[in-house]
Amino acid sequence: MRSKGTEPKKHDGATIAVLGLGHVGLPTALCLAETGRRVVGADSDAAKIAALQRGECPFYEPGMQELLLRHRNNPRFQLTDDIESAIRAGTILFICVGTPQRENGAPDLSQVEFLAHCIGRNLNGYKLIVEKSTVPAITGQWVKKTVSRHRRHALAAEIKNRTTYGKAAGFDVASNPEFLQEGRAIKDFFHPDRVVCGVETVRAQRLLADLYRPLNCPVLFTDLNTAELIKHTANAFLATKISFINMVSDICEAVGGDISQVAAGIGLDARIGRSFLNAGIGYGGYCLPKDMRAFINLGEENQVDVSLLREVEAVNNGRVRRFIGKVRQALWVMQGKTIAVLGLAFKAGTDDIRDAASLRVIRMLLEEGAAVQAYDPKAMENARRTMPEIAGRLKYCASAPEAAQGAHALLVLTEWDEFKTLDLRQIRELMEVPVIVDGRNLCNPAEVRRAGFEYLCMGRTTPHIERRARRTTLSHKQPARVLSMPRRDADKGTPLVLPLEA
Ligand code: UDX
């Protein structure tokens, strides 16, 4: 990103219209503006556009506020609630509208269809229509058909009105799935591992290659369906990694072992990699659960055996119940207990609580008769709106210590850095009973236990390992430095790799 104060860059390439300014569209529009492109950001929500024009971001995303303030008055960056004018202004049109999940798991594509319809009626010159919303394979073909149908209407109207501007208007459809992670969307945009573009013509390929050239990253060109499938496959694979490690975490608990070290041990294998191997309360958010459902649905509709994916989902659905089991194990009776909940967002770095495991945990605690005192650094407002306070039962607090006040247990549900540096002694003094149940393996087990807490986490049976390590020291008379490896490793949560002779 460019530094504050410097003038935004200028790039004379095609104008871009970003249609839909949600978690994908808004970062995309701002980041493209940052690369020097002329960008029109459009959303039919007039209140959202007005807020953006005032410089207010509709959701939290690190670095986004800064970009908005930088480009709000940039004449090459415009915001509008008039979708049709944005379509007419742009040459490359990014479809970034929502594709929410319907009851049967299939995505609701009505917003995509509506845009295709609008684009068809507003073709005033060549357009490259790029799907960025996550859509099932073959959506690109439907977009093409829909634009063509409505384009015919537009052409007929032009002939009738004796206007000619649309006669030569051609268009291409491309698929450019986004891999941006919430909480690091701006960083991901400028430093992607890869960009995937499904194209059908050389013209579309050239436009997209030009667009992404400044990022200096691998750009993979495929056909339309393949690009759509890459997105589904990526999210399904990430979900599979998480459910896999969660299953192994349960085995660690059953037989004794430390899941963080298992993850470190397999993650060092370049074929596997360490990321997305953090055990815990399961994956949530707007994308992974919804995209898994849609992928399962796509397979089932096409008579493909997707039992592997269904199992990944089933493991994930069981995580909250398992976590609640741990809370029960710590507290015995939940009725009448006060429980501090740290973390509401579905992951750190965002204020998004859609499909967050934390909300399911809170609902179950309330059902079991406990009172909840919750705190999150960013997601309080969203949580309050979705799950309003209940006098004497559910209270939102201004800080972690306030949430801990009088609590019989403290639950860690989001991996915010802020929770890693809590003043443990202060928290212990405030609590009625010093118990921590860590759904994210965020805390250092030795440290919290030293601070006087009873500590339960996910798949890290550290004391058992420590005992074993000590026993081995005595029997084999090996240097303590080597034998304390497992303990130090577990404490830091990072692999400690020593040469063999150490
Ligand atoms: C995901 C994809 O990663 C991204 O490429 C795509 O564009 C959109 O969907 P996001 O929804 O932002 O991104 O969340 P992600 O970072 O993938 O995390 C999803 C969930 O998995 C979170 O609840 C997170 O806490 C959980 N998770 C992640 C784990 O439980 N363990 C891990 O090791 C990693």
Boltz pocket constraint, residues with backbone or C-beta under 6 A from the ligand:
constraints:
  - pocket:
      binder: B
      contacts: [[A, 178], [A, 179], [A, 180], [A, 181], [A, 182], [A, 183], [A, 235], [A, 238], [A, 242], [A, 275], [A, 276], [A, 277], [A, 278], [A, 279], [A, 280], [A, 281], [A, 282], [A, 283], [A, 284], [A, 285], [A, 286], [A, 287], [A, 288], [A, 346], [A, 347], [A, 348]]
      max_distance: 6.0
